[in-house]
Amino acid sequence: MTNSPSSTPQSITAISPSRNSNMSSTSPAQQAFEQALQAFRNKVQNPALYEEILRTTTIVDVYKETAKIQARLAPEGKLRHLARIKPFLDRISAYATVIDTFAQAKPELLAVIWGPIRLILLWSSQISTVLEKVADTLVSIGNALPQFATMSETFTASEVVKAALVLFYEDILDFYGITLDFFRKTRWKQFFDIIWPKYQKQIDAVVANLEKHSSLMRTEVTFLDIKEAREARVRSYEHFTKAEAAQELQKYFSLKSRVSPNLQDDRLDWLRNRSVSGCATWLFQDERFVEWLDTSKAGSVWLWLQGIPGAGKTYLTAAAIEHMREQHRVLFAFVAHANKGSLLALSIIHSLMFQAAEDDKGFRSVLIEAKEREVQGNTGYAADLLKTFLVSAGPVYIIIDGIDEMEYSERHIVLQRLGEISKDCADLRLLISSRAEADISRVLLQKATTIRVDEGNSGGIQTYVDKRFQDWMNSHEFNQETRLEFLNFISPLSAKAKGMFLYARIVLDDLEQMNSIGEIRSELKALPNDLADAYHRIFLRINNLKPQLRAKCRKVLGWIGCAPVPLTTLEMEQALSVDPGSQDEADQPPQLIVNISFVQMCGPIIEAVDEELQFVHFTVYEYIFSKDIQSYIDQATATQELTSTFLAYLSLTIMDIDLDDEDINGNILTGKYRLFNYVSSFWPTLFHRASESRSGSDDLKTLLERVLQRGRNHHFKSDTENSETFDENIYRRNTSPETLTMICKTFQFHLNDKRWDWNWDNSNSWINFDPLNTSQLLLRIQEQHETLSLDLEHAKTMQTQYGSRLFRCTYLFCEHDYRWFETLKDRNAHINNHGKPWKCSVVNCDFSTIGFSSKARRDKHWLKVHLPAPSQLTDDFDNLDVTEAQPMLFALVIEDDADGTRRLLSCPGGKKLKPEVIASARGIAAKKGSLAITQILAPENETYAPQPIITSAIRSKDVEFAGWAISKANPEDCVKIMKAALGTNSEEIYTLWEDYLLESTRLKSWQRLITETSIFCRPLFADVKGNPMKEDRIKHTLRKFEGRMPPSTLGSILLNVARSCCSLSLVQELLALGAPIDYPNSHGGRGMTALHVAAKKTTKEAALLSKYLILKGASTYSKVPGSYDLGDEKGARGIATWVGMTWEELREQYARSSKTIVLD
């Protein structure tokens, strides 16, 4: 293990660890020394290493080793490192003398003081930078140890002193245990800069213990002191160990979530469950495979499973992975055209890298300390990280299937990087499975052992055919004669396959879908000549179907081929139900009651993988879109059809932004929003493709204009910071100028650089960047979708309509998880690691770099981890540094110590506190209702107080605090403040807010908020529903504003009430104040009136409001999207249920009353 000289046999025997002492004759201190020694021996674990430690018995042996190191390092000028550790050696020597004198230490006890240090110096001296770091550590240990040589003169050999000496012994062995564990890592040289900081933290904890124990030696130490110190040491170690492990695991999961590697296990399991046992036996017995598998032989590093398309390479590769994983470490990746994420070289490296980390804690530590930005976006950096693992990991097998499905440049990068890695990793073996593309052949033919799959798999295909045929026969009641007939017909199948597993599979799948013996017999009498012939027969069968079914099958195949990401079976069902040519203004998607078996309908050339539809092989895609075949499917036409379907879906009445929650819930439960998430995400992509292909038509133009007409966001505001531009010319042919602007703004929205951070919680900041109402509706649907999914009464219905994954990431543009999560727990775990901008400001805390997903989580961490106990509070603020001042600030705020807070901020450490730290402490003070501390922590020259401060002050019920906070309100925060004010139980505080509003409207910034109805917005009234106190307060405030709001503003408020709570009393108040009953139509505008909005709803409140508005003379005809009778709306048709009169009867009553008024 080392190059140290051996001690004599006698000295080894004298301190052999096997020698047992008679514990009954020893003192308590000696027993404690023995226990510490045994604990250290257990930590070392390796008997050979422990024997090596015991070879060094005195400091003389250490100096001999340092002399050798000095002789080796002298020519390099690196002796300064060894010179620096002399104080450490002196103090350790003094300590050894003391315990030998006072505790009659046995040789083995002293040997473990000297042995580890000799080994640590020997190992660390191999690399200069490592020796420097170790020397730094030894210096800090030496400084923490007391001056034993001086103090021993005053010692008496009491049991208390001996017990104190045991504490130091335990600390020293803790340090050795940590350091030896580091140097026993097989890859410590490669990973030193990454791994050492983690171990340094553990050593720092030991140094802290040494310093505490040194302070004991300067006082009149007692047994109680020793007992408390030992308990504190144990607690400190346990806390540190648990915290370190938890933090490391959290950092890893956080990194893994953000990188989102595909670990490929689900793909392997899918292949495993569809494989036939025994089909790969020929490969495992092949001498070339066996030789490649044996790393002890100097054979070829590369193995190439080469074969024609459809030879079964992917299934064979999966079988090889399963076979090898039983005894070897295997990293693997499956590349598939349907899985867009697998087509990038970086994604492949990520997959291999994180597979390695899953089973290797050491490499996991390397990953979490690596530069995340480089890990995420630098293929070379990621490949180098993977290499650091492979260099010393022992035999590792990397297997990649389907590399030929990647773009030329991407597969070139993968092969190049793997080639570079293999040069430095002697025990690495690489298996590539692919077609013999020219560029791949150039790389692999010269250095890889090649196995032609299609030339060796005939026995495997026969095994597959036999098993499939037997299962087929067992599932049907064929008589013996028919069985024998079919067997004779099918016997040549494996020979006709000519090494092509896919051919055999397609033929057998096709036979199993046939409904009559005659049809089966006809097919078997003349088996397809090859794979293209098999495709031809299936495609011909589709083209010979009845026109309606034929068109549907061709649509499905075309849409599978042009979809940006695979559609699920449920999404495809709804897409097929949408009619782009429908002119029905009140059109809705039909309620689907029967699931479609797409594989049965289109034949065995498609399959459903994890509920998503895809082709069974890329050759199907090439065949059906090939212009060389008769009746081929035109991909440009399929793209246009799918785009038209999406646009037609967006223009349906279920997309009405004014639908109430009841209607949306009903639509969700009946599955009418199955397709909405997909459409809202990908319609711009499809429209772009349709425009690029020049396949657009007037139909697209008409549909786009309908979408804009029905779904325009009237609150749209362009993001001035977004500079994304486009070539508008490709869209001009299909659009009017107004529609062209909408399209370009939509693309800007979908490509906005800030979109990755847009989520449910911050929707107010981005939702109006969308020129359509799509995002607003999507947000409402997703929130209600989640509520229904969590309701046990509706869970089964939701799964029937939307599949097993019911929970979506709340970040609307999450690039890693377009598909949803099966459980709320999985979704929340993903979100918690999604983006963590809130960093802990304590420098040495791991979360200063990891961060938290919300400010509340960060503050909770501060209070839990960094808050000192009340007993630790001190008045000596001047000596606090910034890391000590921060937890002290939070403690003072929680203790409501305003004077202490003021003094802390004035001290040197307090002046260096970061603004976000002070802001968080201020938020806590506001929640506790402390006006004094909230004012103390306010930034200098603050104009507006943060909205959370103001709402906390209002909720505190402290009138003085609320008055101060309200006076510092920002106009932009008025809606949230208004909500808080409406909810307070204090009439005095609400009056303060109301008076402030009235006074502030003299300012232009506040006038705009009133005239644009920002205060009296739809979300405000939704919060008011069913609360008389809030309604009365709003009415009172509206009266106070009488004369200050123009009729158009009152009309907008009237619409907001109708769209939200349908409060009759609020509408009566607004009309009394002069709100136009038919706004906006009565003011030259064009849109839905309050009556139109109410007529679409089916609630009691909406019915009562409709009755009132009709009898007040509101127009019962709509101008949007065309003139029609509002009596045809859903709510209007059922109004009699609530008011006892039909819509027509109400109109007649109004007509009679108006005539009476005229006559009078």
C-alpha positions, -999 to +999 in steps of 0.1 A: +000+000+000+028+024+008+066+028+002+073+030+040+100+009+055+087-021+075+091-022+112+106-052+129+083-082+135+087-077+172+074-041+172+044-052+151+035-079+175+039-057+205+011-035+193-010-060+175-047-051+175-056-087+183-042-083+218-071-081+243-068-060+274-084-068+307-110-040+309-119-048+344-085-037+356-084-004+337-096+031+348-127+048+332-104+070+312-084+041+298-117+023+289-127+055+270-094+055+251-100+019+242-135+026+230-123+055+209-096+033+194-122+005+186-145+031+169-116+043+148-107+007+138-143+001+127-142+032+106-110+021+089-126-013+080-096-024+059-074-047+081-044-043+058-046-005+061-049-007+099-018-029+100+000-003+079-011+024+104+003+004+133+038+002+117+044+038+126+050+039+164+067+073+171+072+107+157+106+096+146+089+074+120+070+104+108+101+125+104+118+097+085+089+098+060+090+136+058+127+134+051+121+111+021+094+134+009+117+164+013+144+147-008+119+141-035+103+175-035+135+196-030+143+199-067+108+211-074+110+239-047+080+227-028+094+222+007+074+251+021+044+229+026+062+205+049+078+234+069+044+248+077+032+216+095+060+216+122+038+233+148+011+207+142+037+179+147+050+196+179+016+198+195+007+163+185+039+151+200+033+170+232-002+155+234+012+120+229+036+126+257+008+138+280-014+108+275+015+084+278+024+100+311-010+105+326-030+077+311-003+050+307-013+048+270-007+014+254+015+013+222-015+008+199-032+039+213-001+059+204+005+042+170-029+055+157-017+090+164+014+087+143+005+061+116-023+080+099-003+113+096+026+095+079+002+079+053-016+112+048+017+130+041+029+102+018-003+102-003-008+139-005+028+146-015+021+129-049+004+161-061+017+196-050-018+212-048-031+184-027-001+186-003-008+224+000-044+218+009-035+191+034-008+213+049-034+241+053-057+216+072-029+204+095-020+240+103-056+247+113-057+215+134-024+225+151-037+260+159-069+244+175-049+221+198-038+236+231-002+240+242+001+206+259+037+210+266+030+242+287-002+231+302+011+197+313+032+215+339+001+224+358-018+192+352-025+167+379-032+132+370-069+134+379-096+114+362-112+147+351-080+156+332-078+122+317-114+124+305-106+157+289-076+141+271-100+115+257-120+142+240-089+153+221-081+117+212-116+113+197-113+146+178-079+136+164-091+102+153-122+118+137-099+140+116-078+110+106-109+089+098-123+117+075-089+122+057-082+085+053-117+080+039-109+106+013-076+091+002-091+057-001-114+069-029-102+053-061-105+085-080-093+111-055-066+123-078-090+131-106-117+145-084-097+163-057-108+199-065-144+187-066-146+163-037-121+179-012-144+208-002-170+183+010-144+167+032-131+200+043-165+209+057-163+177+079-128+187+090-140+222+099-165+206+122-137+187+139-116+219+142-146+236+159-148+207+184-111+210+191-114+247+198-143+241+222-124+214+240-093+236+242-113+263+259-123+237+286-086+231+294-082+268+302-109+266+330-116+245+360-130+216+341-154+192+358-168+158+349-201+175+340-182+197+316-166+167+300-199+149+298-216+178+282-188+183+257-188+146+247-226+147+242-223+179+222-196+164+201-218+134+193-248+156+185-227+178+163-213+149+144-247+133+139-263+166+129-235+173+105-236+138+089-273+138+085-274+174+072-245+168+048-261+136+034-295+153+031-281+183+014-260+163-010-290+142-020-311+173-024-284+189-045-282+158-067-320+155-072-322+193-079-295+191-105-310+159-120-344+176-122-330+207-140-309+187-164-337+161-168-317+133-182-336+103-197-322+074-177-337+050-203-351+025-178-387+029-190-376+023-226-357-008-215-386-021-195-409-015-225-386-036-248-382-062-221-420-067-217-423-072-255-394-095-261-396-132-266-372-153-245-344-171-264-342-149-294-308-134-284-292-167-274-272-168-306-255-135-298-245-146-262-229-177-277-211-159-304-173-161-299-168-124-309-193-112-283-178-135-256-143-122-263-154-086-263-172-091-230-140-103-213-120-072-202-091-094-190-082-100-226-066-074-248-094-076-274-113-050-293-128-022-272-156-016-297-183-041-308-206-031-337-240-048-340-246-039-377-277-048-397-303-039-421-334-019-410-359-041-391-333-067-382-343-065-345-311-046-334-330-027-307-346-057-291-313-076-294-295-047-277-321-047-249-315-084-244-277-078-243-281-051-216-303-074-195-278-103-199-248-082-190-263-063-161-265-095-141-227-093-135-214-061-150-219-023-148-237-012-179-246+023-191-269+024-221-290+046-244-317+040-270-319+066-297-353+068-314-367+092-340-400+094-321-381+106-289-368+140-300-347+143-268-326+113-276-314+127-309-288+151-294-253+141-284-255+160-252-287+141-242-269+108-247-239+119-225-263+132-199-281+099-198-249+079-194-235+103-168-266+102-145-269+065-148-234+063-135-242+087-106-273+067-096-252+038-083-220+057-074-221+081-045-186+093-052-194+103-087-227+119-075-205+142-053-185+151-084-216+160-104-232+182-078-200+202-074-195+206-111-204+238-130-240+234-137-241+257-167-214+236-183-231+204-174-263+216-190-249+231-222-213+219-229-210+184-244-172+184-240-174+193-203-201+166-197-180+140-216-149+149-195-170+144-163-181+110-176-145+101-183-134+110-148-158+083-136-148+057-162-111+061-157-111+043-124-145+027-122-133-007-132-150-026-161-179-006-175-199-013-207-215+015-227-242+004-251-259+027-276-286+016-299-300+034-330-272+060-333-280+060-371-313+077-363-294+108-351-284+136-375-250+132-390-233+159-369-248+146-336-238+110-341-203+122-352-200+140-318-211+109-299-186+086-316-158+111-314-163+117-276-166+080-269-134+074-289-115+100-268-128+086-236-119+050-245-082+060-250-078+067-213-101+040-199-085+006-201-115-013-187-141+004-209-160-016-236-183+000-261-212-015-281-229+003-310-260-010-327-269+006-360-273+004-397-241+006-418-244+043-427-213+055-446-200+079-419-206+053-391-188+026-412-157+049-416-154+052-379-161+017-368-149-007-395-112+000-386-115-005-349-146-025-340-154-061-341-184-064-363-214-088-360-239-087-388-272-092-370-293-101-401-268-128-409-268-144-375-304-140-362-323-166-383-325-189-353-338-161-331-364-152-357-376-189-358-378-189-320-399-156-322-422-170-349-427-203-330-437-185-298-459-160-315-477-188-335-482-209-304-497-179-285-520-172-314-532-207-317-538-209-279-559-177-280-583-190-307-604-222-309-590-234-342-596-271-349-565-294-353-568-295-391-568-257-394-539-254-369-518-278-391-528-259-422-517-226-408-485-241-394-476-254-429-483-220-444-463-201-418-433-224-417-414-205-445-419-171-426-386-171-408-368-179-441-386-153-460-377-127-433-341-129-445-328-116-412-356-090-407-374-094-374-397-065-382-410-084-413-420-114-391-436-091-366-456-071-391-469-103-408-478-120-375-495-088-361-514-084-394-526-120-392-538-116-356-559-086-366-578-105-393-614-115-385-620-146-407-603-179-414-607-172-451-589-139-449-561-155-429-558-184-453-557-160-483-529-140-467-509-171-457-510-187-491-488-158-505-467-143-478-452-108-485-420-109-504-403-084-482-409-056-457-420-031-484-445-057-497-458-062-461-463-024-458-479-023-492-506-049-483-515-031-451-516+003-468-536-011-497-561-025-472-565+009-457-569+026-491-597+000-500-618+008-469-651+027-471-644+064-479-651+077-444-630+051-426-603+054-452-600+091-448-598+087-410-570+061-412-550+082-436-555+112-413-542+093-383-511+081-402-504+116-416-508+133-382-486+108-365-459+116-390-462+154-388-470+160-351-443+181-334-444+156-305-465+124-304-502+127-297-517+105-271-546+082-281-570+104-262-558+135-279-560+119-313-596+108-306-606+144-300-586+158-329-605+134-352-638+147-338-632+183-348-646+195-381-626+224-395-653+231-421-681+235-397-698+269-398-719+265-367-713+295-344-721+275-313-700+245-322-686+223-295-665+191-298-687+160-295-686+141-262-666+109-269-680+078-254-661+050-272-623+047-273-608+040-307-584+012-312-560+029-335-537-001-340-568-022-350-579+006-373-546+013-391-529-020-387-497-031-371-476-003-386-484+019-356-482+013-318-491+031-286-461+036-263-469+051-229-503+062-243-486+080-273-491+070-309-460+063-331-449+042-360-434+008-352-403+017-371-389+047-390-392+027-422-430+031-419-426+069-419-403+066-450-428+044-468-462+062-464-447+096-472-427+083-502-439+098-535-428+065-552-458+046-539-493+048-552-518+068-531-489+080-508-498+105-480-486+140-487-469+153-455-475+189-464-512+182-468-513+163-435-496+192-418-521+217-431-550+194-421-537+191-385-531+229-384-567+235-396-580+211-370-561+229-342-573+263-353-609+251-356-606+236-320-594+270-307-624+287-322-650+265-305-673+279-279-656+259-252-627+285-256-649+314-245-630+333-218-663+343-202-673+307-193-680+304-156-662+278-134-693+255-135-692+253-173-654+248-174-657+220-148-684+203-169-663+206-201-633+191-182-653+161-169-667+154-203-633+154-219-637+185-241-603+198-231-584+167-239-566+184-268-563+219-253-529+216-237-514+202-268-530+227-292-521+257-271-485+246-270-480+235-306-504+253-330-478+280-337-452+254-346-476+236-370-488+269-386-452+278-392-446+244-409-477+248-430-467+283-441-431+272-449-443+243-471-465+268-491-494+244-485-517+270-469-551+278-483-580+302-478-593+278-452-563+286-429-569+323-434-606+319-425-598+299-394-571+322-382-595+352-385-621+333-366-596+325-338-586+361-336-623+373-336-634+349-308-602+347-288-587+382-289-571+393-256-584+429-252-558+435-224-529+425-246-497+444-241-465+438-261-434+428-241-411+457-250-381+438-237-386+409-261-367+416-293-375+383-311-382+390-348-394+369-377-396+368-414-432+379-418-432+372-455-439+335-451-472+343-434-485+371-455-501+348-481-525+333-456-533+363-435-548+397-433-527+425-418-545+423-385-541+385-384-505+388-394-498+410-364-515+385-341-494+356-355-462+375-351-471+386-315-480+350-308-446+337-320-429+364-299-449+352-269-440+315-274-403+324-280-399+349-252-366+345-233-384+349-200-410+322-207-391+295-187-400+313-155-437+318-163-459+299-139-493+299-122-481+321-093-466+349-114-492+348-142-501+385-137-467+395-150-469+376-183-504+365-192-513+396-212-482+392-234-503+366-253-524+383-279-550+356-275-570+346-245-555+311-248-531+314-219-557+329-196-581+300-203-553+275-201-544+287-166-581+284-155-585+250-170-553+236-155-561+249-120-596+234-121-583+202-138-560+197-108-588+203-083-610+177-100-581+152-102-577+154-065-614+149-059-619+111-053-654+114-067-640+125-101-606+109-102-617+078-122-636+100-147-605+122-151-583+092-158-608+079-184-608+113-202-572+124-198-551+093-191-530+082-161-509+114-160-532+140-144-508+165-128-489+191-149-459+212-141-471+247-131-445+262-153-463+266-186-433+264-208-414+236-189-392+221-216-385+188-198-420+177-189-445+183-216-462+152-205-478+153-171-471+134-138-491+105-124-491+117-088-492+151-071-461+141-052-441+135-083-452+168-098-444+188-066-409+172-064-403+183-100-415+219-092-394+221-061-363+216-082-375+236-112-358+269-107-343+281-075-336+319-077-339+325-039-304+319-025-294+317+011-270+346+018-250+327+045-218+322+025-208+288+038-243+273+034-248+249+006-281+267-002-262+298-011-257+281-045-286+257-046-312+282-037-350+277-031-379+278-054-397+305-034-389+333-010-410+317+016-389+285+015-357+305+017-370+324+048-381+291+064-346+277+059-331+308+075-353+305+105-348+268+109-310+265+102-294+299+109-315+314+137-296+314+170-313+303+202-324+330+226-295+320+249-271+328+221-282+364+216-256+389+225-253+426+230-218+426+216-227+434+181-195+452+171-176+419+169-201+401+147-192+395+111-219+395+084-225+357+086-232+360+123-252+392+120-278+377+096-292+350+120-289+375+148-312+399+128-339+373+124-337+363+161-342+400+171-371+405+148-388+373+161-382+385+197-397+419+186-366+437+199-367+470+180-338+486+199-316+456+193-325+456+156-315+492+153-282+487+170-274+456+150-279+475+117-255+501+129-227+477+137-200+468+110-215+433+103-250+447+101-241+473+076-229+446+053-261+426+053-276+421+018-307+440+009-327+408+003-318+396+038-331+428+054-362+426+031-370+391+043-366+401+079-388+431+073-415+407+059-414+387+091-417+418+112-447+429+092-464+396+096-458+399+134-475+433+133-444+452+144-446+488+130-414+499+147-392+471+132-409+474+098-399+511+097-364+504+110-358+479+082-372+501+055-347+512+028-335+547+028-357+571+008-383+545+002-412+558-019-435+528-020-436+499+005-437+464-010-472+450-014-467+421+011-457+446+038-489+466+032-512+436+031-496+422+063-501+455+080-538+456+070-543+420+082-525+428+115-557+448+126-533+475+140-548+507+128-516+528+133-495+502+114-521+499+086-524+537+082-486+540+078-485+512+053-514+524+032-498+558+029-469+541+011-490+520-014-478+516-050-506+521-076-495+489-094-503+469-063-538+483-057-557+451-067-540+429-041-542+456-015-579+462-023-585+425-018-568+426+016-587+457+026-620+442+017-613+412+038-603+430+070-627+429+100-617+465+109-640+491+095-615+517+106-587+502+085-610+499+054-620+535+058-583+545+058-578+526+026-609+541+010-600+576+020-565+570+006-579+559-027-601+590-029-572+613-021-548+595-044-570+598-075-559+634-078-526+620-089-524+610-126-509+575-117-540+567-097-565+583-121-554+558-147-561+529-123-597+541-119-604+550-155-589+517-167-609+498-140-576+482-127-589+484-092-624+471-099-612+442-120-627+408-126-605+389-101-616+414-074-653+406-079-646+369-081-633+372-046-664+391-035-689+364-045-713+355-017-698+380+008-723+407+018-697+427+038-674+430+007-703+438-016-714+466+008-679+480+010-675+481-028-708+498-032-698+524-007-665+530-024-683+533-058-706+560-044-675+578-031-662+578-067-694+592-081-686+618-107-650+608-110-655+578-134-668+582-170-697+560-183-673+538-202-654+530-170-687+521-152-697+500-182-664+480-180-670+475-142-705+463-150-690+437-174-665+426-148-692+419-123-712+399-149-681+379-158-673+370-122-699+370-094-731+382-111-739+402-080-773+418-085-768+444-058-735+456-074-751+458-108-780+479-094-755+502-078-736+506-111-767+513-131-778+539-106-744+556-109-748+558-147-733+526-161-745+520-197-766+488-196-755+478-232-719+487-229-697+484-250-722+483-280-739+515-268-706+534-269-695+525-305-677+493-294-683+458-304-684+430-278-705+410-253-727+430-230-734+422-194-767+405-204-748+384-231-723+373-205-750+364-180-771+346-206-742+321-213-742+310-176-764+285-160-762+296-123-790+311-102-771+344-098-767+347-136-804+340-141-815+366-116-791+391-132-804+384-167-840+389-155-831+422-139-812+435-170-840+424-194-866+442-174-843+473-173-843+474-211-810+457-220-808+446-256-815+409-260-796+406-293-759+401-297-735+418-322-707+394-316-696+374-335-728+381-356-762+394-348-783+366-331-808+362-303-793+359-269-823+336-260-804+308-278-776+308-252-774+280-227-783+300-196-811+318-214-827+285-224-829+273-188-837+306-171-872+295-161-857+270-137-845+299-115-869+328-121-901+310-131-904+327-164-889+319-198-866+343-217-894+352-241-918+358-213-894+382-197-890+401-230-927+403-234-931+416-198-905+443-205-923+452-238-956+456-220-941+477-192-923+500-217-956+506-236-973+514-204-947+540-196-950+556-230-988+557-227-986+573-193 
